[in-house]
Amino acid sequence: MSASLVLLALGVGAVAGIAVVLLIIWVLRQRQVDEERTSGDLPRGVSLLVSKLDGAVFIVDKSLNVLASSEGANKLSLLGQGRILIPELVLMAEQAAKGKDVSREDFEISRGPLGDATLTITAHASPFRSRFVLVTVVDRGEYQRLDDVRREFVANVSHELKTPIASVGLLAEALQEAADDPEMVRHFAERLTSEAERLGSITREIIELSRLQGEGALAEFESITVQSIIDQAVDQNRVVAKAKKIKLVSGGELDAVIYGDSARLIVALNNLIANAVHYSPENSQVGIGAVRRNSFIEIAVTDQGIGMTKEEVERVFERFYRTDQARSRSTGGTGLGLSIVKHIVSNHGGDIRVWSAPGKGSTFTIRIPEAETNGKDTSA
């Protein structure tokens, strides 16, 4: 055999070998693609990609089990315990699981299964890799809520700040006229300080309430234990309770885990405990307990205080409402604390209930969806 024929044979053999290798690689790749399409698991990297997306995005399988979700979907309280919480989105996902692209524009949904807050959203559900459904949700009501908050804020400020501002002016005049009387100067200065503190408290709480209403969802969500927020809220009230000889007792399923904004939840519990201490007699007890019930965590604050009538219970969460107007004003109460609690709990997809009777005390109970820990550590 000549040298040229040998070289030709070697070249044909090399080409054939490369073709066989490429064929094997293609077959293996096709097998991997087919396995991904028929597998019940998401393709590698998809879960991580979805978790990093802005906005509310999540993927479910054909049984509507949530396999991946973005931070935005959790902030809007669309999901809980690995399932979709919003009936309208469940229906859309079911239709998409049958191979249809489904869109709905500018319709209202409730935030979470218990919250009375609503969202105006646009949603789209579409099939993904034949075995999954991709759902995207856009909150369309943000600008309207912000506009409403601005109007309410102006109305609240003009109404509620009118009295303390007038008081500060009158006290300043009285202080000037009493310049030659040290005792009267001291008296008016103390009252001026008290009114200034009250004015500052009202302003801070109005801003806090407006922020809660305007943001819709809260910002810093994380997995947290019930014990961590109860312990911190109790610590913030321990000095006042000790001064009144009131015992603060906590117990129950404190190892339960919820997903939310730790700082805001502490504010909510702090307000409830502070109210309980404020309206309780000396040498009494305030109890804070937690229990799991139907995928929710219930945290109850119970006091042995003066209690409320049925009419007061119906209005207790209204902004600036005070069950005891004279006593609340004299002690710096703004009438915003319980309204703030209601908005914080609602923004976590939960609700708040109250039981009370005159002379028998009150029990405020908040319910928030329990978080799925998936074996991960939670913050203490």
N, C-alpha and C positions, 0 to 999 in steps of 0.2 A: 504494500500500500504506500502510495506516494505521501510526501509530507503534507501537501495541500489537502489531501483527503482526510488525513489524521486531524489536521486543524479544524476542518469543516465538521467532522464528527464530534470533536470536543465542543465546538461552539453550539451545535444543535443540542448536545447533551446538557450544556449549561443553561441554555434557554428553557429547555424542557424542565430542568430542575427548579428554576426560578418560577416557572408557571405553576408547577405542583405546589411549591411553598405558598405562593400567593393564593392559590385555590384553597389550601388548607386554612390559611388565615381568614379568608372570606367566609368559609363554612363556619369556623369557630365564632366569628363576629356575628353572623346571622343567627347562630344558635343562642348567643348571649342576648341579642336583641329580642328574640322570640321568648326567651326565659323571662326577660324584664317585662314583656307585654303580658305574659300569662301569670306572673308572680303576684302574690298579694301584697308584696312589699314595694315601696316606692324605689325608683332607680336611685343609685348612689348619688349623693350630692343635692338631690331635689329638696329634701327636708331642710338642709342647711341654707339653700338658696331662698326658700320661702320664708324662713325665720328672719332673714336679713332684709326682706322687702319692706318698703314703706307702705303705709295704708293697711287696710284689713283684707288679708288674703289667707285662704286655707284650702286644704285638699282632703277629701274624704274618699273612702272606698264605696263600693256599691251597696254596702250595708249601712252607709252614712257614719261610719266610725272615723273620727278625725285623726288623720295620719301626720299632718304637718300644719302649722299655723304661724302667722306673723304676729309681732307684738301688737300691731294695730287691731287685729281681731280679738285679742284678749282684752285690750283696753276698752273696746266697745261692748264687752260682756256678751259676745255672740256665741261663745262656746263654754262648755262646762262638763267636767267628768268625761271628756272624750267624745262628746256629742254636740250637735247643733241645738242651741236653746231657743232659736227664733222660729216659730211655725212657718212663717212665709219663706224663710230660707231653706227649711227642711223640704217644703214642697218643690222649690226650684231645683234643689239638689237631686230629688227623686226623678224629676223630669230629665235632668241632664244625664243621670245614670242610664237612662233609656236611649241615649244617643242624641238628645236635642240640645241646641243652644238656647238658653232662656235668659231674657233680660227684663227687668222691671225698673222704671224710673220714678224717682221722687215719691216714694210711698213711706208711710210711717210704721215704725216698729217699736215695741217696748224694749228698753234696755234690760236684758236678763229676764228670768222667769218671774221675778217679784217686784222689780223696780217700777215706779210709776212714771219715771222719766221716759220720754220718747225721742226717737231719732228719725229724721227724714233722710232716706238713703236712696241710692241707685245701686242695684245689685246685678251681677251677671254670673251665670253658672254654665260651664261647658264641659264636655267629656275630655278626659286627659288620658292618653295611652290606653284607651278602650276599657280599662278596669277602674279608673279613678275619675273624680269630678273636681274641677278647679272652680272655686267660688271667690269672687272679688266684690267688695262692698265699699262704696264711697259715701261718706257722711255729707249730705247736702244742706243740712239744717244749721250748720255752724254759724254762718253769717247772720241768719235770722235770729238765732239765740243771742248772739253778741249784741245785736241791735236792741232786742228786748231788754237785755241786761242793762245796757246804757240808760234806757228810758227809766227803768225801775230804780236804778242807782240814783239818778237825779231826783226822782220823786221821794225816795227814802231819805236822802241826805237833807233835802229841803224841809221835810216834815220832822225828822227825828233830831237833827242837830240844832233846830231853831231854839229850843228851850235852853240847852246848856250854853249856847253862844250868848243868848240874852243874859243868862245868869252871870257869866264871866264878866260881861260889860258892866252890869249893875254892881257886882262885888268890887270891881276895880274902882268905880266911882266912890263907893262907900269907903273903900280902903284909903282913898285919897282924902276924903273929908274927915276921916278919923285919925289923921296923921299925928295928932297931938295926944292921942289916947293909946298907950302901948297895949292895953288889954284888948281893946276893940281891934287894933291892927292885927294882933295875934289871932283873934277870932275870925276876922274876915280873910286873913291869909290862909287859914286852915280850910275854910269853905272854898276859897278860890282854888286851892290845890286839889280838893276833892272833885270840884266840877271839871278841872282840867284833866284829871285822870279819867273821869267818866267820859269826857269828850274824846279822849284818845282811844279808850276802849271801844266806844261806838264806831269810830272811824275804822279801826283795825278790823272789827267783825263785819262791817258792811263791805269792806274791800275783800275780805276772805269769802264771804257769801257770793259776791259778784264774780269772783274768780272761779268758784266752784260751778256756778251756773254757766259761765262763759266757756270754760274749757270743755265741758261735756265729760269726757273721760279724764281720769287723773293721770299724772305724768310718770311718777316713779313706782312702777309695779314690780313686785318681787314675792317670792314664797316666804311667808313669815308664820311663826307659831303664835297661837292665840295667847300663850303665856307671856311672850315677850311684850305684846302691846298692853295686856292687862297689868303686868308688873310696872311698866313705865307710867301708865295712867294712874295707878294707885299711888306710886311714889310722889307724883305731882300734887296729890291731895292729902298726903299723910300729915303734914304740919297743921293744916286747918282742921282736919278731923281730930287730931290729938288735942288741939285747943278746946274742942267741944266735947272731948271724951267720947268720941264716936269710934267704934271699932270697924276697921275695913277688913273684910274676910273674902278671900277668893278660893275657888275650887272648881271641880268638874274635870272635863276632858281638855285640860290645858295644853296637851301635846298636839291637838288638832292644828292643821295647817290651812291657811287661806292665802289667796293670791291677790295682792293689793298694794296700796300706797301706805307704808308703815306709819309715816309721820301724820298723815291725815286720819288714819284709823285711831291713832293715839289721841288726836284732838277730839274725835267723836266720843271716845270712851271717857276722856278727861272731862268733857262737858257733862256727860251723864252722871259721873261720880260726883262732880262738883255740885250739881243740882241736888243730888241725893243728900249730900252732907249739909248743904245750905238749908234745906227744908226739913231736916231731921232734928229731933230734940236731943239734948245732951244725954250722955250715958245710953245711947242706942247703938244700933249696928247697921252697916251697909254691906250687902252681899253682892259679889260679882261672880257669876258662874257661867260655865261654858258646857255645851252638850252638842253631840252630833245628831242630826235628825234629817233623814231623806236627802242626803247629799248636801246638806247645809250645816253650817255651824251657827248655833244660836248662843248669843252672849247676853245675859240678863243682868241688869243692875236693879237691886231691890232695896228700898229704904223703909223705915218705920216712921215716916214723917206725916205731914198734915193731910196728904192726899188731895185729890181733886174731884170736883163734881163731873157729871157726864158732859155738861156743856163745856167745861174747861178742857176736858180730855179731847173733845172734838176740835178745839182751836189751839191746842198747845204747840203745834208745829208751825203756826203762822208767824211770819216775820214781825218782830216787835211786840208780839203778844206776851203779856205778863199776867200770871194768875193772881198775883198780889202786886198791883201797880205801885202802891206807896212803898212797900217793903223792898221791891226790886230796885226802884229808883234810889232809895236811900242807901242801898248797899252796892250800887254801881251796876245792877243788872241791866242788860240791853234788850232782852227779849229776842236775841238772835241765836243763842246757843243751840237750842233744839232744832231750829231751822237749818243751821249748819250741819248738825248731826244727820238730819234727814237727807240732805244733799250728798254728803260723803257716802252714806250707806247706799243710796240710790245709784251713785256713780260706780259702786262696786257690784252692781247687779243684785242688790239685796233690798230689804225693807225694814221698817221699824214699827213695832207695835207697843201699845201702852195699856196697862191695867192699873186702875186707881179707884179709890173710894175715900170719901172724907173721913179722916181719923184713922184710916187703915193703911196708909202708906201708898207707894206706887212702885210698879215694876215696868221698866223700859227694856224691851227685848229687840235686839238687832239680829237679822239673819243674813248671812253672806255665804255664797257658794263655797264648798270645800275644795281646796286645790288638790290636784293629782301630784303626788310626790315622785312617783316612778322610781322610788329607791334612792332619790337624790337627797343630799343634805339640805336642810333649810336653815335660814338664819335664825340665830338664837334671839 
